[in-house]
Amino acid sequence: MDWLFWIWRSKAYQSIYALTVIGLAVFLFWFGSRREYWVSAWRQIRTNKLAMVCMIVLCLYIAAGLMDSIGWADAIRNDDGSLNRDDNGRIIYEATSLTLLDRICKPLIQRTEKTYSAPLAVKSFSKEIVTTPDGNITRDYPRLEHAGTHLEDESDKGMDIFLRILGGFFIGLILGGIGSVILWLRNKSKIKDALFWGGVILVLGFIIASTVLLASAYHVLGTDKVGNDILYRALKGIKTALIIGGLTTALAVPFAIFFGVIAGYFGGRMDDIVQYIYTTLASIPSILLIIAFMLLFGRGLFNLCLIMGITSWTGLCRLLRGETLKLRELEYVQSARAFGVKSAKILIKHIVPNVMHIVLISFLLRFSGLVLAEAMLSYLQIGVEPTRGSWGSMIDIARMELAREPIVWWNLSAAFIFMVVLVLCANLFGDAVRDALDPRLRTE
């Protein structure tokens, strides 16, 4: 049982959740690959190049979120390098655990400045009392402790930044060239597709490589009031956004499927009760319910997901009820009922699988709305706790920064850019999935 003790003491149990999500995603992919309906829809999505580009960007966001979910605490070592153990001989671990993202971005965490600094700057954003080399005391912009320290002369910053960006371009060019050649060798008749995807790889490789090269010597997106790197804070907000969109939907979908399907299938008194429930709940402004719940139970990610899930299942429930009303009148459902098949088996085998495309479409289109809702709630100071990385918290902090002189704009800009890219890609990919799964819009 030592491995269970290691999981608990090293806080590796936090990684179990991420691995469970990965396993569930793999199972759903395997299950869908065995259904011709989903395979046909995937073929149509693959022909939409814009949707595929958005899917790649979403995969990068998901990868960053998973890296921020898989973590463990390091063992404490003695001065001689040996492991520190308790009286029972068990290894003692540090109080805080580090995720894979934290370990990759460790230089960004350690390179903390005194206060604000602009993106790619080598000097502080505010004047301080400094001592010049000749011994005079004056007010000036001091050099940053961890940005541009390799430069002998500040005037070389422009050329150094240009060379790093140029290096990122060449890395992207190499990756794009390799990708184009591989795709062309796989199918020589589609040279245009090979060049297109090579260009996509080039752009993504250029952005990522340039950011890494610049972040190794500068604060790419600047620093906040206490000197923390804004790029690291923006990356930490990805996990919160994915949890808000994913967990909230995971909490809402079971309620929507259960009540929507039984209301549409059984009708009568059951339908009246379900309609009364979701009509009453939908008539109450959701923002008031969220505010009241958060004030009662406190700020927190799980509390926010829970109340947003409770208030967001009614719309999907109404859609599923209408679809079930149509499905229960089809011949194969009527035949099953005539042969005496139990209602539970009909619901599980015939009704629920045929409404899952609505669930998937609703999930993808609802995801972006939930991410934006978290930002709004955090701006109102009823969202996640301040210690958790969140784009909404960054926007809330930027509210005060925009009122100062000079204006600190990069905190807001970083959260805005990361959020817009995620929401835009989710919307475009969701539209493509809707077109592929909606029977009225399918081209196959």
C-alpha positions as CSV (number, residue, x, y, z in Angstrom):
1,M,0.0,0.0,0.0
2,D,3.0,2.3,-0.1
3,W,2.0,3.5,-3.6
4,L,-1.3,4.8,-2.1
5,F,0.6,6.6,0.6
6,W,2.8,8.2,-2.0
7,I,-0.2,9.3,-4.1
8,W,-1.7,11.0,-1.0
9,R,1.4,12.5,0.5
10,S,2.8,13.8,-2.8
11,K,-0.6,15.2,-3.8
12,A,-0.5,13.2,-7.0
13,Y,-4.2,12.4,-6.5
14,Q,-4.8,15.8,-8.2
15,S,-3.5,14.2,-11.4
16,I,-6.1,11.3,-11.1
17,Y,-8.8,13.7,-12.2
18,A,-7.0,14.8,-15.3
19,L,-6.1,11.2,-16.2
20,T,-9.7,10.2,-15.7
21,V,-10.8,13.0,-18.1
22,I,-8.3,11.8,-20.7
23,G,-9.5,8.2,-20.3
24,L,-13.1,9.2,-20.7
25,A,-12.2,11.2,-23.9
26,V,-10.4,8.2,-25.3
27,F,-13.4,6.0,-24.6
28,L,-15.8,8.4,-26.2
29,F,-13.6,8.7,-29.3
30,W,-13.4,4.9,-29.5
31,F,-17.2,4.6,-29.1
32,G,-17.8,7.2,-31.8
33,S,-15.4,5.6,-34.2
34,R,-17.7,2.5,-34.2
35,R,-20.8,4.4,-35.2
36,E,-21.2,5.2,-38.9
37,Y,-23.2,8.3,-38.1
38,W,-20.4,9.9,-36.1
39,V,-17.7,8.7,-38.6
40,S,-19.7,10.4,-41.4
41,A,-20.0,13.6,-39.4
42,W,-16.2,13.5,-38.8
43,R,-15.5,13.2,-42.5
44,Q,-17.6,16.3,-43.2
45,I,-15.8,18.2,-40.4
46,R,-12.4,17.3,-41.8
47,T,-13.3,19.0,-45.1
48,N,-13.8,22.3,-43.2
49,K,-10.3,23.7,-43.0
50,L,-11.2,26.6,-40.7
51,A,-12.9,24.2,-38.3
52,M,-9.8,21.9,-38.2
53,V,-7.5,24.9,-37.5
54,C,-9.8,25.9,-34.6
55,M,-9.7,22.3,-33.4
56,I,-5.9,22.4,-33.3
57,V,-5.9,25.6,-31.3
58,L,-8.5,24.1,-28.9
59,C,-6.2,21.0,-28.5
60,L,-3.3,23.4,-27.6
61,Y,-5.5,25.0,-24.9
62,I,-6.6,21.6,-23.6
63,A,-3.0,20.4,-23.5
64,A,-2.0,23.5,-21.4
65,G,-5.0,22.8,-19.1
66,L,-4.0,19.2,-18.7
67,M,-0.4,20.1,-17.9
68,D,-1.7,22.4,-15.3
69,S,-3.8,19.6,-13.8
70,I,-1.2,16.9,-13.6
71,G,1.1,17.6,-10.6
72,W,2.8,16.3,-7.5
73,A,4.8,17.6,-4.6
74,D,8.6,17.0,-4.5
75,A,10.2,15.1,-1.7
76,I,12.2,17.2,0.8
77,R,15.9,16.4,0.8
78,N,18.5,16.9,3.5
79,D,21.7,19.0,3.0
80,D,23.6,15.8,2.0
81,G,21.0,15.1,-0.8
82,S,19.3,12.2,1.1
83,L,15.5,12.0,1.4
84,N,14.0,13.4,4.5
85,R,11.9,10.8,6.3
86,D,9.6,10.9,9.4
87,D,9.8,8.6,12.4
88,N,8.1,5.8,10.6
89,G,10.6,5.9,7.7
90,R,8.2,7.5,5.3
91,I,9.3,10.2,2.9
92,I,8.3,13.8,3.7
93,Y,7.0,15.9,0.9
94,E,6.7,19.6,0.4
95,A,3.5,21.4,1.3
96,T,2.8,22.8,-2.1
97,S,2.5,20.7,-5.3
98,L,3.8,21.8,-8.7
99,T,2.0,20.9,-11.9
100,L,3.8,20.1,-15.2
101,L,2.9,23.7,-16.4
102,D,4.5,25.1,-13.2
103,R,7.7,23.1,-13.8
104,I,7.9,24.1,-17.4
105,C,7.3,27.8,-16.5
106,K,9.5,27.7,-13.5
107,P,11.8,30.4,-14.9
108,L,8.8,32.7,-15.2
109,I,7.8,32.0,-11.7
110,Q,11.2,32.7,-10.2
111,R,11.9,35.8,-12.3
112,T,9.8,38.2,-10.1
113,E,10.3,41.9,-10.5
114,K,9.5,44.6,-7.9
115,T,6.4,46.0,-9.6
116,Y,5.0,46.8,-13.1
117,S,7.0,46.4,-16.2
118,A,5.8,46.8,-19.8
119,P,5.9,43.9,-22.3
120,L,9.5,43.3,-23.5
121,A,10.8,46.1,-21.4
122,V,14.2,46.2,-19.7
123,K,13.3,49.0,-17.3
124,S,10.7,49.4,-14.7
125,F,7.4,51.1,-15.5
126,S,7.7,53.5,-12.6
127,K,10.4,55.9,-11.6
128,E,12.4,55.2,-8.4
129,I,15.2,56.9,-6.5
130,V,18.4,55.3,-8.0
131,T,22.1,56.0,-7.5
132,T,24.0,56.7,-10.8
133,P,27.4,55.2,-11.4
134,D,29.0,58.5,-10.6
135,G,27.4,58.5,-7.1
136,N,24.5,61.0,-7.8
137,I,21.0,60.3,-6.5
138,T,18.2,60.9,-9.0
139,R,14.7,59.6,-10.0
140,D,14.8,57.4,-13.0
141,Y,13.5,54.1,-14.4
142,P,15.7,51.4,-12.9
143,R,16.8,48.3,-14.9
144,L,14.7,45.2,-14.3
145,E,16.4,42.4,-12.3
146,H,15.4,39.5,-14.6
147,A,14.7,41.0,-18.1
148,G,17.4,41.9,-20.6
149,T,20.2,41.1,-18.1
150,H,22.2,39.6,-20.9
151,L,22.4,42.9,-22.8
152,E,25.5,45.0,-22.2
153,D,23.8,48.1,-23.8
154,E,20.1,48.9,-23.6
155,S,20.2,50.0,-27.2
156,D,20.8,46.4,-28.3
157,K,17.3,45.4,-27.2
158,G,15.6,46.0,-30.5
159,M,18.1,43.9,-32.5
160,D,18.0,41.1,-29.8
161,I,14.2,40.9,-30.0
162,F,14.3,40.9,-33.8
163,L,16.8,38.0,-33.8
164,R,14.8,36.0,-31.4
165,I,11.6,36.5,-33.5
166,L,13.6,35.6,-36.6
167,G,14.8,32.5,-34.9
168,G,11.2,31.6,-34.1
169,F,10.2,32.1,-37.7
170,F,13.0,29.8,-38.9
171,I,11.8,27.1,-36.4
172,G,8.3,27.5,-37.6
173,L,9.5,27.4,-41.2
174,I,11.4,24.1,-40.6
175,L,8.4,22.6,-38.9
176,G,6.0,23.7,-41.6
177,G,8.3,22.4,-44.3
178,I,8.6,19.0,-42.6
179,G,4.8,18.9,-42.2
180,S,4.2,19.8,-45.8
181,V,6.6,17.1,-47.1
182,I,5.0,14.4,-44.9
183,L,1.5,15.3,-46.0
184,W,2.5,15.5,-49.6
185,L,4.2,12.1,-49.5
186,R,1.1,10.6,-48.0
187,N,-1.1,11.9,-50.8
188,K,0.7,13.5,-53.7
189,S,-2.5,14.4,-55.4
190,K,-3.4,17.0,-52.7
191,I,-0.4,19.4,-52.9
192,K,-2.6,22.4,-52.1
193,D,-3.8,20.8,-48.8
194,A,-0.2,19.9,-47.9
195,L,0.9,23.5,-48.5
196,F,-2.1,24.8,-46.5
197,W,-1.4,22.6,-43.4
198,G,2.3,23.4,-43.7
199,G,1.4,27.0,-43.5
200,V,-0.7,26.4,-40.4
201,I,2.1,24.5,-38.8
202,L,4.5,27.4,-39.7
203,V,2.3,30.0,-38.1
204,L,1.7,28.0,-34.9
205,G,5.3,27.0,-34.7
206,F,6.4,30.6,-35.2
207,I,4.1,31.9,-32.5
208,I,5.1,29.3,-29.9
209,A,8.8,29.3,-30.7
210,S,9.1,33.1,-30.7
211,T,7.2,33.3,-27.4
212,V,9.6,30.7,-25.8
213,L,12.7,32.4,-27.1
214,L,11.5,35.9,-26.0
215,A,10.3,34.6,-22.6
216,S,13.7,33.2,-21.8
217,A,15.1,36.7,-21.6
218,Y,12.2,39.1,-21.3
219,H,8.7,39.4,-19.8
220,V,6.8,38.9,-23.0
221,L,3.5,40.3,-21.7
222,G,5.0,42.4,-18.9
223,T,4.5,42.0,-15.1
224,D,1.7,42.9,-12.6
225,K,1.8,45.1,-9.5
226,V,3.8,42.6,-7.5
227,G,6.1,41.7,-10.3
228,N,4.6,38.4,-11.4
229,D,4.9,37.5,-15.1
230,I,1.6,38.1,-16.9
231,L,2.3,35.3,-19.5
232,Y,2.4,32.8,-16.7
233,R,-0.8,34.2,-15.1
234,A,-2.6,34.0,-18.5
235,L,-1.5,30.4,-19.0
236,K,-2.8,29.5,-15.5
237,G,-6.2,30.9,-16.4
238,I,-6.6,28.3,-19.1
239,K,-7.3,25.5,-16.6
240,T,-9.9,27.6,-14.9
241,A,-11.7,28.4,-18.1
242,L,-11.7,24.7,-19.2
243,I,-13.1,23.6,-15.8
244,I,-15.8,26.3,-15.9
245,G,-16.9,25.2,-19.4
246,G,-16.4,21.5,-18.9
247,L,-17.4,20.8,-15.3
248,T,-20.5,23.1,-15.5
249,T,-21.7,21.3,-18.6
250,A,-21.0,17.9,-17.1
251,L,-23.2,18.9,-14.1
252,A,-26.0,20.3,-16.2
253,V,-26.2,17.6,-19.0
254,P,-27.3,14.6,-16.7
255,F,-30.2,16.7,-15.4
256,A,-31.2,17.9,-18.9
257,I,-31.0,14.4,-20.4
258,F,-33.0,12.8,-17.5
259,F,-35.8,15.3,-17.2
260,G,-36.0,16.1,-20.9
261,V,-36.2,12.5,-22.1
262,I,-38.7,11.3,-19.5
263,A,-40.9,14.3,-20.0
264,G,-40.9,13.9,-23.8
265,Y,-41.3,10.1,-23.7
266,F,-44.0,9.6,-21.0
267,G,-45.9,12.8,-21.4
268,G,-49.0,13.4,-19.3
269,R,-48.5,14.3,-15.7
270,M,-44.7,13.7,-15.8
271,D,-44.4,16.2,-18.7
272,D,-46.4,18.7,-16.8
273,I,-44.2,18.4,-13.7
274,V,-41.0,18.7,-15.6
275,Q,-42.2,21.7,-17.6
276,Y,-43.3,23.4,-14.4
277,I,-39.9,22.8,-12.8
278,Y,-37.8,24.2,-15.7
279,T,-40.2,27.0,-16.5
280,T,-40.1,28.2,-12.9
281,L,-36.3,27.9,-12.7
282,A,-35.9,29.7,-16.0
283,S,-38.1,32.5,-15.0
284,I,-35.7,33.5,-12.1
285,P,-32.8,35.6,-13.3
286,S,-29.8,33.3,-13.2
287,I,-27.4,36.1,-12.1
288,L,-29.5,36.6,-8.9
289,L,-29.4,32.9,-8.1
290,I,-25.6,32.8,-8.7
291,I,-25.0,35.9,-6.5
292,A,-27.2,34.5,-3.7
293,F,-25.5,31.1,-3.8
294,M,-22.0,32.5,-3.8
295,L,-22.7,34.8,-1.0
296,L,-24.2,32.0,1.1
297,F,-21.5,29.3,0.4
298,G,-18.5,31.5,-0.5
299,R,-16.4,32.0,-3.5
300,G,-14.8,28.9,-5.1
301,L,-14.4,27.1,-8.4
302,F,-16.6,24.1,-7.5
303,N,-19.3,26.3,-6.0
304,L,-19.4,28.5,-9.1
305,C,-19.6,25.4,-11.4
306,L,-22.3,23.9,-9.3
307,I,-24.6,26.9,-9.3
308,M,-24.0,27.6,-13.0
309,G,-24.8,24.0,-13.8
310,I,-28.0,24.2,-11.8
311,T,-29.1,27.3,-13.7
312,S,-28.1,26.3,-17.2
313,W,-29.7,22.9,-17.7
314,T,-33.2,24.2,-18.5
315,G,-32.5,25.3,-22.1
316,L,-31.0,21.9,-23.1
317,C,-33.8,20.1,-21.3
318,R,-36.4,21.9,-23.4
319,L,-34.6,20.9,-26.6
320,L,-34.3,17.3,-25.6
321,R,-38.0,17.2,-24.6
322,G,-39.0,18.4,-28.0
323,E,-36.7,15.9,-29.8
324,T,-38.0,13.0,-27.7
325,L,-41.6,13.9,-28.5
326,K,-40.6,13.4,-32.2
327,L,-38.6,10.2,-31.6
328,R,-41.2,8.4,-29.6
329,E,-43.6,8.5,-32.6
330,L,-41.1,6.9,-35.0
331,E,-41.7,3.3,-36.3
332,Y,-38.9,1.5,-34.5
333,V,-39.9,3.0,-31.1
334,Q,-43.5,2.1,-31.7
335,S,-42.5,-1.4,-32.7
336,A,-40.4,-1.8,-29.6
337,R,-43.3,-0.8,-27.4
338,A,-45.7,-3.1,-29.3
339,F,-43.4,-6.0,-28.6
340,G,-43.4,-5.3,-24.9
341,V,-39.9,-3.9,-24.5
342,K,-39.6,-2.1,-21.2
343,S,-39.6,1.7,-21.3
344,A,-36.2,1.9,-19.5
345,K,-34.6,-0.2,-22.3
346,I,-36.2,1.8,-25.0
347,L,-34.9,5.1,-23.5
348,I,-31.4,3.8,-23.1
349,K,-31.2,2.0,-26.4
350,H,-33.2,4.1,-28.8
351,I,-34.0,7.5,-27.4
352,V,-30.8,8.7,-25.6
353,P,-28.3,7.7,-28.3
354,N,-30.4,9.6,-30.9
355,V,-30.4,12.9,-28.9
356,M,-26.7,12.8,-28.1
357,H,-25.9,15.0,-31.2
358,I,-28.0,17.8,-29.6
359,V,-26.1,17.3,-26.3
360,L,-22.7,17.6,-28.1
361,I,-23.8,20.6,-30.1
362,S,-25.1,22.3,-27.0
363,F,-21.9,21.6,-25.1
364,L,-19.7,23.2,-27.7
365,L,-21.9,26.2,-28.2
366,R,-22.5,26.7,-24.5
367,F,-18.8,26.3,-23.6
368,S,-17.8,29.8,-24.8
369,G,-20.8,31.4,-23.0
370,L,-19.7,29.8,-19.7
371,V,-16.1,31.1,-20.1
372,L,-17.4,34.6,-20.7
373,A,-19.8,34.3,-17.8
374,E,-16.9,33.4,-15.4
375,A,-15.1,36.5,-16.5
376,M,-18.1,38.6,-15.8
377,L,-18.7,37.1,-12.4
378,S,-15.1,37.5,-11.4
379,Y,-15.3,41.1,-12.5
380,L,-18.3,41.4,-10.1
381,Q,-16.1,39.8,-7.4
382,I,-18.4,36.7,-7.0
383,G,-16.4,34.3,-9.2
384,V,-13.5,32.1,-8.3
385,E,-11.2,32.8,-5.3
386,P,-8.6,35.5,-5.9
387,T,-5.7,33.0,-5.4
388,R,-6.7,30.9,-8.4
389,G,-5.5,31.8,-11.8
390,S,-8.4,33.3,-13.8
391,W,-8.8,35.6,-16.7
392,G,-11.8,37.1,-14.9
393,S,-9.6,37.9,-11.9
394,M,-7.1,39.5,-14.2
395,I,-9.8,41.7,-15.8
396,D,-11.0,42.6,-12.3
397,I,-7.5,43.7,-11.3
398,A,-7.1,45.6,-14.6
399,R,-10.2,47.7,-13.6
400,M,-8.1,49.7,-11.1
401,E,-5.0,49.7,-13.4
402,L,-6.9,51.4,-16.2
403,A,-7.7,54.3,-13.8
404,R,-4.1,55.0,-12.9
405,E,-1.6,57.3,-14.7
406,P,0.2,56.0,-16.7
407,I,-2.3,53.3,-17.7
408,V,-1.3,49.6,-17.2
409,W,-3.0,48.0,-20.2
410,W,-1.1,44.7,-20.7
411,N,-2.9,42.8,-17.9
412,L,-6.3,43.4,-19.5
413,S,-4.9,42.8,-23.0
414,A,-3.4,39.4,-22.1
415,A,-6.6,38.1,-20.6
416,F,-8.6,39.5,-23.5
417,I,-6.4,37.9,-26.1
418,F,-6.4,34.4,-24.5
419,M,-10.1,34.6,-23.9
420,V,-11.0,35.8,-27.4
421,V,-8.9,33.1,-29.1
422,L,-10.5,30.3,-27.0
423,V,-14.1,31.5,-27.4
424,L,-13.7,32.3,-31.1
425,C,-12.2,28.8,-31.9
426,A,-14.9,27.1,-29.7
427,N,-17.7,29.0,-31.6
428,L,-16.3,28.3,-35.0
429,F,-15.7,24.6,-34.3
430,G,-19.1,24.3,-32.6
431,D,-20.7,25.7,-35.8
432,A,-19.0,23.1,-37.9
433,V,-20.0,20.3,-35.6
434,R,-23.6,21.5,-35.7
435,D,-23.6,21.6,-39.5
436,A,-22.2,18.0,-39.5
437,L,-24.6,16.5,-37.0
438,D,-27.8,18.4,-37.7
439,P,-29.8,16.2,-40.2
440,R,-31.2,19.3,-41.9
441,L,-27.8,20.8,-42.6
442,R,-25.7,17.7,-43.5
443,T,-24.2,17.5,-46.9
444,E,-23.7,13.7,-46.8
